[in-house]
Amino acid sequence: MGHTLSDNRHGLIANAMVTQADGYAEREAAKVMIQAACEAAADETINITLGADKG
């Protein structure tokens, strides 16, 4: 499965990864990519928001 994490404001892809489809791949990929986004912010005072779709 292909997964992307995109910027809410501009729709630009910020992170992408490919996983084996096993029923848990989307949740695990989301956790990894969200953690990477938090680490990239580097400033703890910056708020990171999350939006998701069910599609």
PQR file with spaces between the fields and no chain letter, atoms N, CA, C, O and H, PARSE charges and radii, in Angstrom:
ATOM       1  N    MET     1       0.841   -1.167    0.000 -0.4000 1.5000
ATOM       2  CA   MET     1       0.000    0.000    0.000 -0.0000 2.0000
ATOM       3  C    MET     1       0.888    1.232    0.000  0.5500 1.7000
ATOM       4  O    MET     1       1.962    1.237    0.601 -0.5500 1.4000
ATOM       5  N    GLY     2       0.435    2.263   -0.671 -0.4000 1.5000
ATOM       6  CA   GLY     2       1.130    3.536   -0.657 -0.0000 2.0000
ATOM       7  C    GLY     2       0.413    4.499    0.273  0.5500 1.7000
ATOM       8  O    GLY     2      -0.814    4.589    0.255 -0.5500 1.4000
ATOM       9  H    GLY     2      -0.438    2.258   -1.159  0.4000 1.0000
ATOM      10  N    HIS     3       1.172    5.213    1.082 -0.4000 1.5000
ATOM      11  CA   HIS     3       0.613    6.150    2.056 -0.0000 2.0000
ATOM      12  C    HIS     3       1.288    7.502    1.870  0.5500 1.7000
ATOM      13  O    HIS     3       2.485    7.566    1.593 -0.5500 1.4000
ATOM      14  H    HIS     3       2.169    5.139    1.097  0.4000 1.0000
ATOM      15  N    THR     4       0.533    8.573    2.019 -0.4000 1.5000
ATOM      16  CA   THR     4       1.105    9.910    1.964 -0.0000 2.0000
ATOM      17  C    THR     4       0.598   10.742    3.131  0.5500 1.7000
ATOM      18  O    THR     4      -0.511   10.539    3.625 -0.5500 1.4000
ATOM      19  H    THR     4      -0.440    8.522    2.244  0.4000 1.0000
ATOM      20  N    LEU     5       1.421   11.670    3.557 -0.4000 1.5000
ATOM      21  CA   LEU     5       1.061   12.663    4.563 -0.0000 2.0000
ATOM      22  C    LEU     5       1.173   14.001    3.861  0.5500 1.7000
ATOM      23  O    LEU     5       2.240   14.355    3.360 -0.5500 1.4000
ATOM      24  H    LEU     5       2.322   11.834    3.156  0.4000 1.0000
ATOM      25  N    SER     6       0.072   14.750    3.820 -0.4000 1.5000
ATOM      26  CA   SER     6       0.101   16.012    3.087 -0.0000 2.0000
ATOM      27  C    SER     6      -0.200   17.195    3.987  0.5500 1.7000
ATOM      28  O    SER     6      -0.852   17.068    5.024 -0.5500 1.4000
ATOM      29  H    SER     6      -0.795   14.462    4.227  0.4000 1.0000
ATOM      30  N    ASP     7       0.287   18.338    3.566 -0.4000 1.5000
ATOM      31  CA   ASP     7       0.064   19.594    4.251 -0.0000 2.0000
ATOM      32  C    ASP     7      -1.403   19.993    4.082  0.5500 1.7000
ATOM      33  O    ASP     7      -1.914   19.996    2.962 -0.5500 1.4000
ATOM      34  H    ASP     7       0.817   18.441    2.724  0.4000 1.0000
ATOM      35  N    ASN     8      -2.084   20.329    5.175 -0.4000 1.5000
ATOM      36  CA   ASN     8      -3.497   20.696    5.106 -0.0000 2.0000
ATOM      37  C    ASN     8      -3.729   21.994    4.355  0.5500 1.7000
ATOM      38  O    ASN     8      -4.746   22.138    3.675 -0.5500 1.4000
ATOM      39  H    ASN     8      -1.669   20.327    6.085  0.4000 1.0000
ATOM      40  N    ARG     9      -2.819   22.932    4.461 -0.4000 1.5000
ATOM      41  CA   ARG     9      -3.019   24.246    3.864 -0.0000 2.0000
ATOM      42  C    ARG     9      -2.837   24.230    2.352  0.5500 1.7000
ATOM      43  O    ARG     9      -3.655   24.791    1.622 -0.5500 1.4000
ATOM      44  H    ARG     9      -1.993   22.815    5.013  0.4000 1.0000
ATOM      45  N    HIS    10      -1.766   23.588    1.873 -0.4000 1.5000
ATOM      46  CA   HIS    10      -1.430   23.642    0.455 -0.0000 2.0000
ATOM      47  C    HIS    10      -1.639   22.320   -0.276  0.5500 1.7000
ATOM      48  O    HIS    10      -1.634   22.286   -1.507 -0.5500 1.4000
ATOM      49  H    HIS    10      -1.101   23.132    2.466  0.4000 1.0000
ATOM      50  N    GLY    11      -1.820   21.248    0.456 -0.4000 1.5000
ATOM      51  CA   GLY    11      -2.009   19.940   -0.166 -0.0000 2.0000
ATOM      52  C    GLY    11      -0.730   19.308   -0.678  0.5500 1.7000
ATOM      53  O    GLY    11      -0.784   18.330   -1.424 -0.5500 1.4000
ATOM      54  H    GLY    11      -1.824   21.275    1.456  0.4000 1.0000
ATOM      55  N    LEU    12       0.420   19.844   -0.294 -0.4000 1.5000
ATOM      56  CA   LEU    12       1.707   19.299   -0.729 -0.0000 2.0000
ATOM      57  C    LEU    12       2.035   18.044    0.066  0.5500 1.7000
ATOM      58  O    LEU    12       1.770   17.985    1.267 -0.5500 1.4000
ATOM      59  H    LEU    12       0.464   20.639    0.312  0.4000 1.0000
ATOM      60  N    ILE    13       2.601   17.052   -0.582 -0.4000 1.5000
ATOM      61  CA   ILE    13       2.977   15.816    0.102 -0.0000 2.0000
ATOM      62  C    ILE    13       4.221   16.084    0.939  0.5500 1.7000
ATOM      63  O    ILE    13       5.246   16.530    0.424 -0.5500 1.4000
ATOM      64  H    ILE    13       2.816   17.100   -1.558  0.4000 1.0000
ATOM      65  N    ALA    14       4.116   15.807    2.234 -0.4000 1.5000
ATOM      66  CA   ALA    14       5.213   16.044    3.165 -0.0000 2.0000
ATOM      67  C    ALA    14       5.978   14.765    3.484  0.5500 1.7000
ATOM      68  O    ALA    14       7.146   14.821    3.869 -0.5500 1.4000
ATOM      69  H    ALA    14       3.283   15.444    2.653  0.4000 1.0000
ATOM      70  N    ASN    15       5.325   13.606    3.328 -0.4000 1.5000
ATOM      71  CA   ASN    15       5.962   12.329    3.631 -0.0000 2.0000
ATOM      72  C    ASN    15       5.226   11.250    2.851  0.5500 1.7000
ATOM      73  O    ASN    15       4.029   11.376    2.595 -0.5500 1.4000
ATOM      74  H    ASN    15       4.376   13.560    3.015  0.4000 1.0000
ATOM      75  N    ALA    16       5.929   10.196    2.474 -0.4000 1.5000
ATOM      76  CA   ALA    16       5.318    9.076    1.768 -0.0000 2.0000
ATOM      77  C    ALA    16       6.030    7.798    2.167  0.5500 1.7000
ATOM      78  O    ALA    16       7.226    7.800    2.460 -0.5500 1.4000
ATOM      79  H    ALA    16       6.901   10.094    2.682  0.4000 1.0000
ATOM      80  N    MET    17       5.281    6.708    2.174 -0.4000 1.5000
ATOM      81  CA   MET    17       5.889    5.412    2.455 -0.0000 2.0000
ATOM      82  C    MET    17       5.047    4.302    1.843  0.5500 1.7000
ATOM      83  O    MET    17       3.871    4.497    1.538 -0.5500 1.4000
ATOM      84  H    MET    17       4.310    6.706    1.936  0.4000 1.0000
ATOM      85  N    VAL    18       5.654    3.148    1.669 -0.4000 1.5000
ATOM      86  CA   VAL    18       4.984    1.980    1.121 -0.0000 2.0000
ATOM      87  C    VAL    18       5.065    0.873    2.163  0.5500 1.7000
ATOM      88  O    VAL    18       6.114    0.649    2.766 -0.5500 1.4000
ATOM      89  H    VAL    18       6.610    2.990    1.917  0.4000 1.0000
ATOM      90  N    THR    19       3.935    0.175    2.370 -0.4000 1.5000
ATOM      91  CA   THR    19       3.896   -0.910    3.346 -0.0000 2.0000
ATOM      92  C    THR    19       3.218   -2.129    2.740  0.5500 1.7000
ATOM      93  O    THR    19       2.566   -2.035    1.699 -0.5500 1.4000
ATOM      94  H    THR    19       3.082    0.357    1.881  0.4000 1.0000
ATOM      95  N    GLN    20       3.373   -3.255    3.388 -0.4000 1.5000
ATOM      96  CA   GLN    20       2.678   -4.484    3.018 -0.0000 2.0000
ATOM      97  C    GLN    20       1.256   -4.412    3.560  0.5500 1.7000
ATOM      98  O    GLN    20       1.067   -4.134    4.744 -0.5500 1.4000
ATOM      99  H    GLN    20       3.903   -3.331    4.233  0.4000 1.0000
ATOM     100  N    ALA    21       0.260   -4.652    2.727 -0.4000 1.5000
ATOM     101  CA   ALA    21      -1.139   -4.610    3.156 -0.0000 2.0000
ATOM     102  C    ALA    21      -1.412   -5.800    4.077  0.5500 1.7000
ATOM     103  O    ALA    21      -1.354   -6.954    3.653 -0.5500 1.4000
ATOM     104  H    ALA    21       0.413   -4.878    1.764  0.4000 1.0000
ATOM     105  N    ASP    22      -1.712   -5.501    5.347 -0.4000 1.5000
ATOM     106  CA   ASP    22      -1.957   -6.582    6.304 -0.0000 2.0000
ATOM     107  C    ASP    22      -3.115   -6.291    7.263  0.5500 1.7000
ATOM     108  O    ASP    22      -3.314   -7.024    8.232 -0.5500 1.4000
ATOM     109  H    ASP    22      -1.760   -4.564    5.692  0.4000 1.0000
ATOM     110  N    GLY    23      -3.863   -5.247    7.003 -0.4000 1.5000
ATOM     111  CA   GLY    23      -4.972   -4.893    7.882 -0.0000 2.0000
ATOM     112  C    GLY    23      -4.607   -3.854    8.924  0.5500 1.7000
ATOM     113  O    GLY    23      -5.490   -3.218    9.498 -0.5500 1.4000
ATOM     114  H    GLY    23      -3.701   -4.652    6.216  0.4000 1.0000
ATOM     115  N    TYR    24      -3.322   -3.671    9.176 -0.4000 1.5000
ATOM     116  CA   TYR    24      -2.855   -2.700   10.160 -0.0000 2.0000
ATOM     117  C    TYR    24      -1.943   -1.648    9.538  0.5500 1.7000
ATOM     118  O    TYR    24      -1.513   -0.716   10.218 -0.5500 1.4000
ATOM     119  H    TYR    24      -2.604   -4.188    8.709  0.4000 1.0000
ATOM     120  N    ALA    25      -1.652   -1.793    8.258 -0.4000 1.5000
ATOM     121  CA   ALA    25      -0.646   -0.959    7.594 -0.0000 2.0000
ATOM     122  C    ALA    25      -0.970    0.528    7.666  0.5500 1.7000
ATOM     123  O    ALA    25      -0.077    1.335    7.925 -0.5500 1.4000
ATOM     124  H    ALA    25      -2.001   -2.549    7.706  0.4000 1.0000
ATOM     125  N    GLU    26      -2.222    0.906    7.445 -0.4000 1.5000
ATOM     126  CA   GLU    26      -2.568    2.323    7.449 -0.0000 2.0000
ATOM     127  C    GLU    26      -2.350    2.949    8.821  0.5500 1.7000
ATOM     128  O    GLU    26      -1.804    4.048    8.924 -0.5500 1.4000
ATOM     129  H    GLU    26      -2.947    0.250    7.235  0.4000 1.0000
ATOM     130  N    ARG    27      -2.769    2.266    9.861 -0.4000 1.5000
ATOM     131  CA   ARG    27      -2.585    2.808   11.214 -0.0000 2.0000
ATOM     132  C    ARG    27      -1.117    2.924   11.581  0.5500 1.7000
ATOM     133  O    ARG    27      -0.687    3.937   12.134 -0.5500 1.4000
ATOM     134  H    ARG    27      -3.214    1.374    9.778  0.4000 1.0000
ATOM     135  N    GLU    28      -0.346    1.889   11.274 -0.4000 1.5000
ATOM     136  CA   GLU    28       1.080    1.908   11.604 -0.0000 2.0000
ATOM     137  C    GLU    28       1.815    2.968   10.790  0.5500 1.7000
ATOM     138  O    GLU    28       2.681    3.662   11.322 -0.5500 1.4000
ATOM     139  H    GLU    28      -0.695    1.066   10.825  0.4000 1.0000
ATOM     140  N    ALA    29       1.484    3.100    9.518 -0.4000 1.5000
ATOM     141  CA   ALA    29       2.119    4.119    8.677 -0.0000 2.0000
ATOM     142  C    ALA    29       1.782    5.513    9.192  0.5500 1.7000
ATOM     143  O    ALA    29       2.645    6.391    9.220 -0.5500 1.4000
ATOM     144  H    ALA    29       0.780    2.536    9.086  0.4000 1.0000
ATOM     145  N    ALA    30       0.542    5.720    9.596 -0.4000 1.5000
ATOM     146  CA   ALA    30       0.131    7.027   10.121 -0.0000 2.0000
ATOM     147  C    ALA    30       0.934    7.374   11.373  0.5500 1.7000
ATOM     148  O    ALA    30       1.393    8.508   11.515 -0.5500 1.4000
ATOM     149  H    ALA    30      -0.159    5.007    9.573  0.4000 1.0000
ATOM     150  N    LYS    31       1.108    6.424   12.271 -0.4000 1.5000
ATOM     151  CA   LYS    31       1.873    6.693   13.494 -0.0000 2.0000
ATOM     152  C    LYS    31       3.312    7.076   13.180  0.5500 1.7000
ATOM     153  O    LYS    31       3.859    7.999   13.784 -0.5500 1.4000
ATOM     154  H    LYS    31       0.735    5.503   12.155  0.4000 1.0000
ATOM     155  N    VAL    32       3.922    6.372   12.241 -0.4000 1.5000
ATOM     156  CA   VAL    32       5.317    6.653   11.864 -0.0000 2.0000
ATOM     157  C    VAL    32       5.437    8.034   11.234  0.5500 1.7000
ATOM     158  O    VAL    32       6.332    8.804   11.584 -0.5500 1.4000
ATOM     159  H    VAL    32       3.478    5.622   11.751  0.4000 1.0000
ATOM     160  N    MET    33       4.535    8.351   10.302 -0.4000 1.5000
ATOM     161  CA   MET    33       4.624    9.623    9.594 -0.0000 2.0000
ATOM     162  C    MET    33       4.276   10.804   10.495  0.5500 1.7000
ATOM     163  O    MET    33       4.860   11.878   10.346 -0.5500 1.4000
ATOM     164  H    MET    33       3.808    7.726   10.017  0.4000 1.0000
ATOM     165  N    ILE    34       3.340   10.629   11.425 -0.4000 1.5000
ATOM     166  CA   ILE    34       3.011   11.702   12.369 -0.0000 2.0000
ATOM     167  C    ILE    34       4.179   11.961   13.301  0.5500 1.7000
ATOM     168  O    ILE    34       4.496   13.115   13.590 -0.5500 1.4000
ATOM     169  H    ILE    34       2.866    9.757   11.546  0.4000 1.0000
ATOM     170  N    GLN    35       4.821   10.906   13.775 -0.4000 1.5000
ATOM     171  CA   GLN    35       5.998   11.071   14.642 -0.0000 2.0000
ATOM     172  C    GLN    35       7.112   11.800   13.900  0.5500 1.7000
ATOM     173  O    GLN    35       7.786   12.650   14.481 -0.5500 1.4000
ATOM     174  H    GLN    35       4.563    9.969   13.540  0.4000 1.0000
ATOM     175  N    ALA    36       7.313   11.479   12.626 -0.4000 1.5000
ATOM     176  CA   ALA    36       8.336   12.160   11.824 -0.0000 2.0000
ATOM     177  C    ALA    36       8.003   13.640   11.663  0.5500 1.7000
ATOM     178  O    ALA    36       8.900   14.483   11.696 -0.5500 1.4000
ATOM     179  H    ALA    36       6.765   10.788   12.154  0.4000 1.0000
ATOM     180  N    ALA    37       6.719   13.964   11.489 -0.4000 1.5000
ATOM     181  CA   ALA    37       6.308   15.368   11.350 -0.0000 2.0000
ATOM     182  C    ALA    37       6.553   16.123   12.651  0.5500 1.7000
ATOM     183  O    ALA    37       6.973   17.280   12.628 -0.5500 1.4000
ATOM     184  H    ALA    37       5.991   13.280   11.462  0.4000 1.0000
ATOM     185  N    CYS    38       6.295   15.478   13.776 -0.4000 1.5000
ATOM     186  CA   CYS    38       6.543   16.119   15.074 -0.0000 2.0000
ATOM     187  C    CYS    38       8.028   16.375   15.280  0.5500 1.7000
ATOM     188  O    CYS    38       8.411   17.433   15.781 -0.5500 1.4000
ATOM     189  H    CYS    38       5.954   14.538   13.794  0.4000 1.0000
ATOM     190  N    GLU    39       8.859   15.427   14.903 -0.4000 1.5000
ATOM     191  CA   GLU    39      10.307   15.588   15.041 -0.0000 2.0000
ATOM     192  C    GLU    39      10.830   16.667   14.095  0.5500 1.7000
ATOM     193  O    GLU    39      11.758   17.397   14.443 -0.5500 1.4000
ATOM     194  H    GLU    39       8.548   14.568   14.496  0.4000 1.0000
ATOM     195  N    ALA    40      10.251   16.772   12.920 -0.4000 1.5000
ATOM     196  CA   ALA    40      10.688   17.779   11.952 -0.0000 2.0000
ATOM     197  C    ALA    40      10.353   19.189   12.416  0.5500 1.7000
ATOM     198  O    ALA    40      11.063   20.136   12.077 -0.5500 1.4000
ATOM     199  H    ALA    40       9.497   16.179   12.637  0.4000 1.0000
ATOM     200  N    ALA    41       9.277   19.342   13.189 -0.4000 1.5000
ATOM     201  CA   ALA    41       8.897   20.661   13.700 -0.0000 2.0000
ATOM     202  C    ALA    41       9.972   21.196   14.639  0.5500 1.7000
ATOM     203  O    ALA    41      10.224   22.401   14.660 -0.5500 1.4000
ATOM     204  H    ALA    41       8.700   18.573   13.465  0.4000 1.0000
ATOM     205  N    ALA    42      10.602   20.331   15.405 -0.4000 1.5000
ATOM     206  CA   ALA    42      11.728   20.651   16.282 -0.0000 2.0000
ATOM     207  C    ALA    42      11.416   21.676   17.368  0.5500 1.7000
ATOM     208  O    ALA    42      12.093   21.695   18.396 -0.5500 1.4000
ATOM     209  H    ALA    42      10.398   19.352   15.387  0.4000 1.0000
ATOM     210  N    ASP    43      10.425   22.515   17.173 -0.4000 1.5000
ATOM     211  CA   ASP    43      10.056   23.524   18.155 -0.0000 2.0000
ATOM     212  C    ASP    43       8.805   23.043   18.886  0.5500 1.7000
ATOM     213  O    ASP    43       7.744   22.907   18.277 -0.5500 1.4000
ATOM     214  H    ASP    43       9.875   22.500   16.337  0.4000 1.0000
ATOM     215  N    GLU    44       8.925   22.787   20.174 -0.4000 1.5000
ATOM     216  CA   GLU    44       7.813   22.235   20.943 -0.0000 2.0000
ATOM     217  C    GLU    44       6.641   23.196   21.084  0.5500 1.7000
ATOM     218  O    GLU    44       5.553   22.782   21.483 -0.5500 1.4000
ATOM     219  H    GLU    44       9.788   22.897   20.669  0.4000 1.0000
ATOM     220  N    THR    45       6.844   24.476   20.763 -0.4000 1.5000
ATOM     221  CA   THR    45       5.753   25.437   20.876 -0.0000 2.0000
ATOM     222  C    THR    45       4.861   25.461   19.630  0.5500 1.7000
ATOM     223  O    THR    45       3.798   26.082   19.640 -0.5500 1.4000
ATOM     224  H    THR    45       7.728   24.813   20.439  0.4000 1.0000
ATOM     225  N    ILE    46       5.290   24.787   18.561 -0.4000 1.5000
ATOM     226  CA   ILE    46       4.510   24.716   17.333 -0.0000 2.0000
ATOM     227  C    ILE    46       3.436   23.652   17.483  0.5500 1.7000
ATOM     228  O    ILE    46       3.731   22.525   17.880 -0.5500 1.4000
ATOM     229  H    ILE    46       6.154   24.282   18.553  0.4000 1.0000
ATOM     230  N    ASN    47       2.201   23.998   17.171 -0.4000 1.5000
ATOM     231  CA   ASN    47       1.100   23.042   17.199 -0.0000 2.0000
ATOM     232  C    ASN    47       1.004   22.346   15.857  0.5500 1.7000
ATOM     233  O    ASN    47       1.072   22.985   14.807 -0.5500 1.4000
ATOM     234  H    ASN    47       1.961   24.914   16.848  0.4000 1.0000
ATOM     235  N    ILE    48       0.846   21.036   15.898 -0.4000 1.5000
ATOM     236  CA   ILE    48       0.644   20.240   14.691 -0.0000 2.0000
ATOM     237  C    ILE    48      -0.777   19.727   14.739  0.5500 1.7000
ATOM     238  O    ILE    48      -1.193   19.116   15.724 -0.5500 1.4000
ATOM     239  H    ILE    48       0.790   20.517   16.751  0.4000 1.0000
ATOM     240  N    THR    49      -1.531   19.979   13.663 -0.4000 1.5000
ATOM     241  CA   THR    49      -2.913   19.494   13.600 -0.0000 2.0000
ATOM     242  C    THR    49      -2.968   18.288   12.663  0.5500 1.7000
ATOM     243  O    THR    49      -2.103   18.105   11.806 -0.5500 1.4000
ATOM     244  H    THR    49      -1.194   20.475   12.863  0.4000 1.0000
ATOM     245  N    LEU    50      -3.994   17.482   12.846 -0.4000 1.5000
ATOM     246  CA   LEU    50      -4.130   16.266   12.066 -0.0000 2.0000
ATOM     247  C    LEU    50      -5.537   16.193   11.493  0.5500 1.7000
ATOM     248  O    LEU    50      -6.519   16.429   12.195 -0.5500 1.4000
ATOM     249  H    LEU    50      -4.696   17.631   13.542  0.4000 1.0000
ATOM     250  N    GLY    51      -5.620   15.867   10.227 -0.4000 1.5000
ATOM     251  CA   GLY    51      -6.896   15.609    9.577 -0.0000 2.0000
ATOM     252  C    GLY    51      -6.793   14.269    8.865  0.5500 1.7000
ATOM     253  O    GLY    51      -5.706   13.886    8.432 -0.5500 1.4000
ATOM     254  H    GLY    51      -4.822   15.675    9.656  0.4000 1.0000
ATOM     255  N    ALA    52      -7.879   13.562    8.738 -0.4000 1.5000
ATOM     256  CA   ALA    52      -7.851   12.249    8.094 -0.0000 2.0000
ATOM     257  C    ALA    52      -9.094   12.073    7.245  0.5500 1.7000
ATOM     258  O    ALA    52     -10.111   12.738    7.446 -0.5500 1.4000
ATOM     259  H    ALA    52      -8.762   13.873    9.090  0.4000 1.0000
ATOM     260  N    ASP    53      -8.987   11.157    6.286 -0.4000 1.5000
ATOM     261  CA   ASP    53     -10.186   10.804    5.531 -0.0000 2.0000
ATOM     262  C    ASP    53     -10.422    9.298    5.681  0.5500 1.7000
ATOM     263  O    ASP    53      -9.502    8.527    5.955 -0.5500 1.4000
ATOM     264  H    ASP    53      -8.162   10.617    6.122  0.4000 1.0000
ATOM     265  N    LYS    54     -11.629    8.926    5.501 -0.4000 1.5000
ATOM     266  CA   LYS    54     -11.991    7.526    5.693 -0.0000 2.0000
ATOM     267  C    LYS    54     -11.976    6.772    4.375  0.5500 1.7000
ATOM     268  O    LYS    54     -12.311    5.588    4.328 -0.5500 1.4000
ATOM     269  H    LYS    54     -12.376    9.552    5.278  0.4000 1.0000
ATOM     270  N    GLY    55     -11.594    7.442    3.323 -0.4000 1.5000
ATOM     271  CA   GLY    55     -11.612    6.830    1.999 -0.0000 2.0000
ATOM     272  C    GLY    55     -10.431    5.986    1.763  0.5500 1.7000
ATOM     273  O    GLY    55     -10.297    5.398    0.690 -0.5500 1.4000
ATOM     274  H    GLY    55     -11.322    8.403    3.361  0.4000 1.0000
